[in-house]
């Protein structure tokens, strides 16, 4: 859809050594990426860099954080995940919510939306769409925490004391489940059964995708060679389903028709697959967001 409007996003240049491909997926530096995020946040009128901060600073999670501090000095991956929430400006953990907001603004209100509903828009985005972006980030963060659970069957002495790994796993399960519970509460407050169904199915897809990943990474994997179709299915389940269905849900909240929702779903799906397959996956998505921002200038 977007490529049809921009045929020069990728081209081949003839050089002395042959053809050299110039692609949209360039590699912007960290400072350039920070500017892109800042410009995008101005467009959507929302500081998405700390989108899930309200939940992360809640009393319940603060109590969990006090226990997580006991892991300082250990090698449990939950510590690195926690640091990433605050210090990781390069990868920007909040870019999924930002994409949902940018797509919501690009789509705008539908013809079916009432005038009263349109009046609730702020910077061209409905409050429910902003809440959806937060929910998407909470779900992604929850699974990011759950991915840090250590397989104790593969534990070795070099990983540190076993009791530290066991305690870290308990904190990872508790923290991830707390974030998921908050996401589900916010999802119910959207008061849209189709959106609840979409995001709930996305959560199930991610769980299934993580199961496939764990099976394929084990020594007893039944599928040593994964063909393209199987790879695409697994990548979609573990990485693309949440993005695709969040984009579709954003248009459902604005009462867009099924065709528009289908396009939004495909956009989120293929953007996620491109993010997964690219060797410079983070830079790829960064450049896409940068290009989306420039369409408003």
N, C-alpha and C positions, 0 to 999 in steps of 0.2 A: 504494500500500500504506500509506504513512504518511499521505497526505492523507485517506484514508478514516477514520482515527482522529482527525483534527484538522480538522473541517469549517470551523472558524472561522479558519483560517490566512489567508484572504483574504476580504474582504467589501467592500460598497459603502456609503458613508455619504452621505446626502442633505444637501447644504449649500445656501447661498443661491445659488450659481452653478451648481448641478447636482450630478452624482454625482462623488464623489471615492473612488478605490479605495485601500484599505489592504491591503497585501500582506505576506506573510511576508518578502519580500525587502527588508527595511529596510536602512538604511545605518549600521551601527555605527561609532563612532569608533575610531581606532587603539588607544587605551588599553583600550576595551571588547573589542576583538578580541584583544589580548594576554591579557586575563583569560579569554576563551573558550578560547584555545589552552592556557593553563595548567590550566584546569578539565578539558579533554579529556585532557591528558597525565596528570593525576591519575587519571582514570577508567581509562585503559589501562595505567597504571603504567609509562610509558615516556617519556623526554624526546625526543619526535620533532623538536624544533626543530633538533637536530643529528644527525638520523638517519643521514646518510651521511658523518658526520665521520670515522669510522674509515677509510673508503676515501680521503677527501680528504686525510688526514694521512699516508698511506702514503709510503714512501721513493720509490717510482716517481713518484707524482704531485708530490711535493715537488721532484723534479728538474725536472719540467715547469714547475712554478710559478716556479722560478728563471729560466727562459727567458721566461716570460710577463711577468716584471717588466721586460723590455726594451721592452715595449709601452707602458710608462708615458710619458705625454706625446703618445701617438698617439691617433687617433680610431677605432681598431679596437673593434668592439662586444664583443669577448671580455673587455675590461677591465671593462665595466659588468656583464657576467654574473658575473665573478669577485667583484666587490664585492657583488653581490646575495646570494651564498652566505652572507655574514657579516652584512651590514648591513640587509638587507631584511626587517624585522620586520612591515611592514604587509601585504605580499602573502604572506608566509610560504611559502617554496618547498616546505616539507615537508608541506603539507596533504593531499597524495594518500595518503601513507603513514598519516597520522593517520586519514583516512576508512576506509582498509582495516582499521586496528586497531579503530576504533569499531564497524564492521560486524561484525568477527569477534567482538567481545565481545557485541554485541547478539544474534548468532545463537547463540552458546554451543556446547556440544558436541552432537553428534547422537546419536540413539538407537543408531546403529550403532557409535559409538566405544566402544572397550573401556575398562574401568576403569583399566587401566594407562596408557592414552593420556591419560585425563582427569587423572590425577595429575600429568602434566607441565605442566598449565596454570598460568600465573602471571597473576593478576588477570583470570582468565577467558579468557585468550588463549594459544594454543599457541605454543611457540618457533618452529615452522615458519611460523606466520602473522606473527610479528614479523620473521622473516627475509624473508618475502615483501614486507612493507611497505618494508623497506630496499631490496630489489631494485627495487620499483616506483619509489622515489625516485631510485635510481641511473640507471635507464633514462630517466626524465623529465629528470634533470639532464644526461645525455649528449646528448639531443636538444636541450635548451636551449642547450648549448654549440655543437652543430652548426648550430643556427639562426643563430648569429652569424657564420657564414662569409660573407664579403663577395663579391658577384658582381663580379669584376674587369672584366667587360665594361661595367659601369655606373660604373666608377671615374672620378672627375674630379680635377683638381688640388686642388680645395678639400677633398678627403677626406684630403689629406696625401700623403707620399711613397708611391709604388707598392710599394717594397720593404717598407715597414712593413705594408701590407695583405697582401702575400704571406706574410710571416713570421707574421703573426697568423692567417692561414688555416691554415697548417701546424700551429700550436699548437692551434687549435680542433679540427682533425681528429684530432690525436694525443690530446688530452685527452678528447674525446668517445668515441673508440674505446677508450681505456683504461677509462673508466667502464662502457661496454657490456661489455667483456671481463670485468670484475669481476662485473657483474650476471649474466652467463651462467654464470660459475663458481659463484656462489651459487645460481643456479637449478638447476644440476645436483646440487648438494649437498642439495636438498630431496628428492631421490630419489622423485619423483612424475612419471611420464611425462605424465599429463594436464595437470598444471600447467606442465610444460616446454612442451608443445604450445600451451597457451593463451597464455602470455607470449611465446613465440617468434612466434606469429601476430600478437600485438599489436605487436611490434617491426616486423614486416613491414607492418602496417596504418599505423603512424606514418610509415614511409618512403614508402609510397604516398600518404598524405595530404599530406606535405610536397611531393611531386612535383606533385600537383594544385595546391597553393597557389602554387608557383613558376610553373606554367604559366598560371594564371589571373591572376597579377600581371604577367605579361610583356605587352609591346605586341602580340605576335603570338598572343595567346590566341584559341583557336577558339570559346570560349563567352563572349561579352560579357555575356550575361544568364544568370544562374544561377537556376534555379527552386528551389522549396523542397526538393523531393526530392533534387536534386543537392547543394544546400547542406548538407542534413542528412547525406548520405553523406560529403561531404568533411570536415565538422566532426567526424563520428564517427571517421573514419580518423585524422585528425591530432590530435584532442584527447580523444575519448571511448573509443577502443578499449582503451587501456592501463588506464584507470580501470575500465571495465566488466569486462574480463577479469581484472583483479587482484581485484576483488570476488568474481567467480565462483571464482577460484582459491583465495581465502581459505576459502570454504565447502567446496571440494573437499578441502582439507587437513584440515578437521574432519569429513570423511566425511558431509556432508549429502547429501540426495537430489537428483536432477536438478531437481525443481520448485523447491526452495529455491535451488539454484545459478542457475536461470533468473531468479528474482526478484532475486537479488543482481546479476546481469549487467544487468538492465533498470534497476535502481537506479543503478548506476555510469554507465550510458549516458546516462540522462535527466538525471542530476545534471550530467554534463559538458556536455551540450547546453544546459542552462539556464545554466551558467557561461559558455558561449561566446556565447549570444544576448543575455544581459542587458547593457545599457549599463553597469551597475555590477556586472560579473561577479564581481569579487573579493568585494565585499560580500555578494553573493548566496550564495556558497558559505560565507562566514564565518557568515552567519545560519543556514544549514542545520546546520552543525556545532554552533552554539550551541544550536539546538533539540534536536539529538540528545543533547547533554550533559544538558540539563534533563530529558530523559525518565528519567534515572537517579536524579534527586533525589526 
